[in-house]
Amino acid sequence: MQTIEIIPAVLPLTYGELERALERLESSRPKWIQIDVMDKSYTHNATWPYAMLHDTFFDQLKKEELALIGWESSRFEIDMMMRDPEKHIDDWVRAGASRFILHLGALTNPEMTLRKLQEEYGIEGEWKIDILIAVSPFEKVESINPLLPFVDGVQVMGIDPVGVQGSLLLDSVYDTIKDIRAITDKPIAVDGGVNLDNVHDLVVAGATRLVSGSFILGYELGPKEAIKELYSNI
């Protein structure tokens, strides 16, 4: 049985927002932290560092003149809600990320893109990174079947549209997870709408990674207690 992971998610509009969120998460020392990024090419909104034309903090991260808060205890995954995400992966690897989520609906040629990334960043590449393919609960599971050899896992989006924290989990997510679990034993993450009321059922359906943003960061007793409560409800 795969280990169940709770992954806090941050959707920052500015670097200052990212810093404050990472500072709040430091005491909980999560193994992974997800940073959601959007550039308006796939979503209606843009987030840091794409919300402005030029971000000096991101430049410093890429040059290793600055480090993400919590880097000593946590690893970072980037949920790339954008078209042509492969063009930005190099920057994020240099900034300290080691796992990436690419959205099926944002890829022009998913198999070609994922195959190329596996060749470039896989075991033989300069860096070893993980790549997940993200699907909405409305997309046919058959569409990811040919992509599974080129990814390290699948992320099911629990909400629609993506990129809006605080939305309710869609009921169709459970069947999507079950259908994906039937064709792969790779990790399945769920992102969006995850809270105390549904973590147990999501794990029963086959999810192994539970990504939560607004619940964890907005929990009255703090992120550490929020993560503890989520684990206790599984």
Backbone torsions as a table, in degrees:
resi	resn	phi	psi	omega
1	MET	NA	134.5	-178.8
2	GLN	-73.4	149.1	176.4
3	THR	-67.9	137.9	177.5
4	ILE	-89.7	130.3	-179.8
5	GLU	-119.9	137.3	170.4
6	ILE	-100.6	123.7	-176.4
7	ILE	-119.7	113.3	176.3
8	PRO	-71.3	144.4	-178.9
9	ALA	-119.0	141.8	179.7
10	VAL	-122.1	131.8	177.3
11	LEU	-121.7	86.6	-172.5
12	PRO	-92.4	135.5	174.1
13	LEU	-84.4	-25.5	179.7
14	THR	-137.0	165.2	176.7
15	TYR	-65.3	-33.0	177.1
16	GLY	-61.0	-41.6	177.3
17	GLU	-63.7	-41.3	178.4
18	LEU	-61.6	-46.1	179.4
19	GLU	-58.0	-46.4	-177.8
20	ARG	-64.4	-40.2	179.3
21	ALA	-66.3	-43.1	-179.6
22	LEU	-66.9	-34.6	176.0
23	GLU	-64.3	-39.6	178.6
24	ARG	-66.7	-31.7	-177.3
25	LEU	-83.5	-14.5	-174.1
26	GLU	-55.9	-42.3	-175.8
27	SER	-66.0	-27.0	-179.8
28	SER	-83.0	-15.5	176.6
29	ARG	45.2	55.9	179.2
30	PRO	-67.1	148.8	179.6
31	LYS	-65.2	-39.2	-180.0
32	TRP	-129.9	147.4	171.6
33	ILE	-129.2	131.7	178.2
34	GLN	-98.0	131.8	173.8
35	ILE	-110.9	120.4	-179.9
36	ASP	-88.4	128.2	179.1
37	VAL	-128.4	139.7	-179.2
38	MET	-139.8	144.0	179.7
39	ASP	-122.9	14.5	179.2
40	LYS	75.1	3.1	178.3
41	SER	-81.7	-23.4	-177.6
42	TYR	-123.5	-21.8	179.6
43	THR	-121.6	174.2	-179.8
44	HIS	-79.7	-21.2	-174.3
45	ASN	-117.6	164.6	173.8
46	ALA	-121.1	146.7	178.6
47	THR	-122.1	176.1	174.0
48	TRP	-60.9	140.4	0.1
49	PRO	-94.0	11.6	-173.7
50	TYR	-94.4	0.3	179.7
51	ALA	-76.4	-10.8	177.6
52	MET	-133.3	160.9	-175.0
53	LEU	-65.4	-38.4	-176.6
54	HIS	-144.5	122.2	-178.5
55	ASP	-114.5	113.8	-176.1
56	THR	-68.6	-31.0	-179.8
57	PHE	-65.9	-41.5	178.6
58	PHE	-65.6	-38.2	175.9
59	ASP	-59.5	-41.3	179.5
60	GLN	-66.6	-37.8	177.3
61	LEU	-64.1	-42.8	-179.7
62	LYS	-64.6	-32.5	-180.0
63	LYS	-87.6	1.9	-177.9
64	GLU	61.2	27.9	173.5
65	GLU	-88.3	-9.9	-177.8
66	LEU	-145.0	148.0	179.7
67	ALA	-125.4	146.0	176.4
68	LEU	-64.3	135.4	178.3
69	ILE	-59.7	132.2	179.5
70	GLY	92.6	3.7	-175.5
71	TRP	-61.5	-23.8	-178.2
72	GLU	-74.0	-25.6	-177.0
73	SER	-115.8	-17.1	-176.2
74	SER	-126.5	153.6	172.1
75	ARG	-107.7	159.1	-172.8
76	PHE	-119.1	134.6	172.2
77	GLU	-117.1	145.0	-176.0
78	ILE	-114.0	118.6	175.1
79	ASP	-88.1	105.0	-171.3
80	MET	-93.8	86.7	179.8
81	MET	-85.6	73.2	-174.7
82	MET	-158.5	157.7	174.4
83	ARG	-81.8	151.1	-178.0
84	ASP	53.7	48.4	-177.3
85	PRO	-64.1	-25.0	-178.7
86	GLU	-60.4	-22.7	179.7
87	LYS	-71.6	-17.2	-174.5
88	HIS	-109.2	-7.4	-174.8
89	ILE	-62.6	-41.9	179.3
90	ASP	-53.5	-45.9	-179.9
91	ASP	-59.2	-44.3	-176.4
92	TRP	-72.7	-31.7	174.7
93	VAL	-63.0	-43.4	178.3
94	ARG	-66.7	-27.9	179.7
95	ALA	-80.5	-10.4	174.7
96	GLY	119.5	4.8	-179.2
97	ALA	-87.7	151.2	-179.9
98	SER	-135.8	5.2	173.3
99	ARG	-142.2	141.2	-175.9
100	PHE	-133.4	139.5	176.4
101	ILE	-111.7	120.6	179.4
102	LEU	-111.2	136.6	-175.7
103	HIS	-91.4	127.7	-177.4
104	LEU	-53.6	-43.7	-177.5
105	GLY	-69.3	-11.9	-178.7
106	ALA	-100.1	-3.7	-176.8
107	LEU	-98.7	129.0	179.9
108	THR	-70.3	-44.7	177.8
109	ASN	-133.5	85.2	-173.1
110	PRO	-55.1	-48.2	-176.2
111	GLU	-64.7	-43.5	179.4
112	MET	-63.3	-43.4	-179.1
113	THR	-64.1	-46.8	-177.1
114	LEU	-69.1	-37.8	177.4
115	ARG	-62.4	-44.1	-179.9
116	LYS	-63.8	-41.9	179.2
117	LEU	-65.5	-38.9	178.3
118	GLN	-63.2	-40.8	179.0
119	GLU	-67.9	-38.9	-175.2
120	GLU	-78.6	-38.2	-173.2
121	TYR	-115.1	3.0	-178.7
122	GLY	-72.5	-160.7	-176.3
123	ILE	-54.3	-37.1	-177.4
124	GLU	-85.8	-7.7	-177.3
125	GLY	-80.6	178.3	179.9
126	GLU	-66.4	-37.1	177.8
127	TRP	-125.5	146.5	172.3
128	LYS	-99.4	117.3	177.6
129	ILE	-128.1	160.7	174.6
130	ASP	-99.9	142.7	176.7
131	ILE	-123.7	129.1	173.3
132	LEU	-115.3	148.3	174.2
133	ILE	-103.2	129.3	-179.3
134	ALA	-100.3	136.7	178.9
135	VAL	-129.5	150.1	173.3
136	SER	-83.5	157.7	179.4
137	PRO	-68.8	-2.8	179.3
138	PHE	-98.8	-9.0	-179.6
139	GLU	-84.3	144.6	-179.5
140	LYS	-69.6	131.9	-178.1
141	VAL	-62.1	-29.4	180.0
142	GLU	-59.8	-24.2	-177.3
143	SER	-69.3	-22.0	179.9
144	ILE	-97.3	-9.2	-177.5
145	ASN	-54.0	-48.8	-179.7
146	PRO	-71.5	-10.2	-177.8
147	LEU	-92.8	-16.0	-174.0
148	LEU	-57.8	-34.9	178.5
149	PRO	-64.5	-16.4	-173.8
150	PHE	-107.7	5.7	-179.5
151	VAL	-129.0	162.3	-179.8
152	ASP	-98.7	-1.6	179.6
153	GLY	171.4	179.0	-178.2
154	VAL	-128.2	139.2	173.3
155	GLN	-114.1	125.1	176.8
156	VAL	-96.9	125.4	178.3
157	MET	-79.2	127.0	-176.1
158	GLY	-86.8	-7.6	-176.0
159	ILE	-133.0	165.6	175.7
160	ASP	-151.2	125.9	2.6
161	PRO	-76.0	164.1	179.6
162	VAL	-76.7	160.1	175.8
163	GLY	88.2	12.8	-179.9
164	VAL	-121.7	99.3	-179.7
165	GLN	-70.3	147.5	178.3
166	GLY	95.8	-0.4	-179.8
167	SER	-79.5	158.6	-179.9
168	LEU	-81.1	145.6	177.6
169	LEU	-65.8	134.1	178.2
170	LEU	-77.9	139.2	-178.1
171	ASP	-62.4	-29.4	-176.9
172	SER	-69.6	-11.5	-177.6
173	VAL	-61.1	-38.9	-175.9
174	TYR	-62.0	-44.7	179.1
175	ASP	-66.6	-36.6	178.4
176	THR	-62.6	-43.9	178.7
177	ILE	-61.3	-45.6	-179.5
178	LYS	-60.9	-41.6	-179.5
179	ASP	-65.5	-39.3	179.1
180	ILE	-70.2	-40.6	179.2
181	ARG	-61.9	-28.2	-179.6
182	ALA	-70.0	-18.6	-177.6
183	ILE	-115.4	-2.3	179.1
184	THR	-155.1	149.6	174.0
185	ASP	-104.4	11.6	178.3
186	LYS	-74.3	161.0	179.6
187	PRO	-56.4	141.0	174.5
188	ILE	-121.2	119.7	177.9
189	ALA	-101.2	151.5	172.7
190	VAL	-123.4	128.3	-177.0
191	ASP	-128.4	121.2	177.8
192	GLY	112.4	117.5	176.1
193	GLY	79.7	9.7	-178.9
194	VAL	-77.4	128.6	178.1
195	ASN	-153.6	-172.0	-176.8
196	LEU	-62.3	-28.2	-175.4
197	ASP	-76.8	-19.1	-173.2
198	ASN	-126.5	-5.0	-175.9
199	VAL	-59.9	-40.7	-178.5
200	HIS	-61.8	-49.5	-177.6
201	ASP	-65.9	-32.9	177.5
202	LEU	-65.2	-41.0	178.4
203	VAL	-68.4	-41.1	177.0
204	VAL	-59.5	-37.1	179.8
205	ALA	-68.9	-23.9	178.2
206	GLY	130.3	1.9	179.3
207	ALA	-74.3	144.0	179.1
208	THR	-120.9	-13.1	176.3
209	ARG	-129.8	126.7	-177.0
210	LEU	-116.6	111.0	-175.5
211	VAL	-98.7	124.3	-176.3
212	SER	-135.6	128.3	-179.9
213	GLY	-105.6	-73.6	-173.3
214	SER	-64.6	-34.9	-179.8
215	PHE	-65.7	-48.1	-177.1
216	ILE	-67.6	-49.3	-176.5
217	LEU	-73.9	-21.6	-178.9
218	GLY	-100.4	3.0	-177.2
219	TYR	-66.8	133.4	-173.1
220	GLU	-57.6	-37.0	-177.0
221	LEU	-90.6	2.4	176.9
222	GLY	102.3	161.7	-176.6
223	PRO	-58.9	-39.0	-178.1
224	LYS	-59.8	-45.2	179.5
225	GLU	-70.8	-33.6	178.7
226	ALA	-62.7	-46.2	179.7
227	ILE	-64.3	-41.0	177.8
228	LYS	-60.4	-43.3	179.8
229	GLU	-65.4	-39.7	178.7
230	LEU	-62.5	-45.2	178.3
231	TYR	-61.3	-39.1	-176.9
232	SER	-70.0	-19.0	-179.3
233	ASN	-93.0	-6.1	-178.6
234	ILE	-71.0	NA	NA
